[in-house]
């Protein structure tokens, strides 16, 4: 389970250090999400990227819509620092350290977007209700989130290393908090978002590349995600064998200079409805 404190601390700091590889890992998801965002994006007005991370989605939107004021929000100061540096010089773009679950109701945005940034709310109905209140009439919401953990091979590697873990009962904030489409549809409806539509996207997750893509993927997984968490919980003398086993698990997915693992996401769209 992830908490706001984690993202303002070590987890956010590691993601800030690893922004190049995290962007690359989602490289086959990002174009589809960006296309969905642009299909909903007005030419002018205001857009907010919820949980913007290192800023890739907000930057792409600001460049594509130069008359749209785009603001990226994230609780991690280090991620916001990276995003601000990457987006420097783009006049219609800014980044702010803020908790998107407590968004200012006076925001009055025309578009809310997120790439995998909305599955961490402690109370998703309350959070999306606040986002709805901060929306202009008819504002659009577009976000991506992972589908079932079992459909994301990269997420199952920790089970291969240490044995399966029991799935949590009910909603738990984290990467797979929004895997259940019926749950998400109910959250959106209860929080005032109308006409919700969702489509599945299967894509290759790219954790490794370069001269030794397997070594690159092993290093990446040792720093971020469920494998990193699992390794951190093991005695130091056991980790070398687990890392070697991880190399063996990744080998079948290495080809043409990359490691490509099957992944699965949802892309959701909805419109601000009547206030709730």
C-alpha angles and dihedrals in degrees: 000000000000125000135193088249090059093053093047089050137033099338093053090045093053091048089050090053091047100043094121093055094040090053089048092049089060096040093115093048100045099070092054092048092046090052091052090048094051091048087061100033120108119222091241139012127067134315131187126203107211113215090358096182111188091352107251096134095044092048093051091049094048092051093048093047107036093174093052115091106226123196124185118207127195136153093225113091091198094052090049089050090054092046092049091052093048092048097043112135096025101120098204095048133087139161129214135185103239142136105248091203087066098042118168108264089215091064096103097191125176096209136027120193137174139177105211093322104115103063094085103069114125088215109021095184091054092045096049090044089057090047089050091052088051091054129099115238107283094013116161131233122203124173143150128221136169122270121220117337089233089061091055108074094192090061093053095058092090089057089052090052101043108011131268122307125215112258114245119257112244127341117346119175110246144085093314099036090111098041093112107079093198091054092050092046089053092048091052094046093048092049096052104264113135135200094021114190129183136189129188121237124196114198144159113261109215113207096156140038142149134059092334106022093174092056089047091051092047090052092047094049090047089061105035137036137006095325091055090050092048093048092048090058094054127087112266093242091058097051099079092059091047091050091050089050089050090055089054092050093051097046096084090055096053118101139134093014098307141082107230120188125186112257136175132204143170124231111205130194129183142157129234106258133185116325114267 
